[in-house]
């Protein structure tokens, strides 16, 4: 089997890194959304 050209390896690694970053961002956004919902519900219960 012929080895892949370096540019494809660079591109593959960049895409893999971007997917991991986006996954972490998604997780963080879900956490922040849940925190905001909890704060909203706490304020609603007080009022």
C-alpha positions in Angstrom: 0.0 0.0 0.0 1.3 3.4 -1.0 1.8 5.9 1.9 -0.4 8.9 2.1 1.1 12.2 1.0 2.0 14.6 3.9 -0.6 17.1 3.0 -3.4 14.6 3.5 -1.9 13.7 6.9 -1.7 17.3 7.9 -5.3 17.9 6.8 -6.5 14.7 8.6 -4.9 15.8 11.8 -6.3 19.3 11.6 -9.8 17.9 11.0 -9.4 15.5 13.9 -8.3 18.3 16.2 -11.2 20.5 15.1 -13.7 17.7 15.8 -12.3 17.3 19.3 -12.4 21.0 19.9 -16.0 21.2 18.7 -17.0 18.3 20.9 -15.5 19.9 23.9 -17.2 23.2 23.1 -20.6 21.4 22.7 -20.1 19.8 26.1 -19.3 23.2 27.7 -22.3 24.9 26.0 -24.6 22.2 27.3 -23.2 22.7 30.9 -23.6 26.4 30.7 -27.2 26.1 29.3 -28.1 23.8 32.2 -26.5 26.2 34.7 -28.5 29.1 33.2 -31.7 27.0 33.4 -31.1 26.2 37.0 -30.5 29.9 37.9 -33.7 30.8 36.0 -35.7 28.2 37.9 -34.3 29.4 41.2 -35.3 33.0 40.5 -38.8 31.8 39.3 -39.3 29.9 42.6 -38.4 33.0 44.7 -40.7 35.3 42.8 
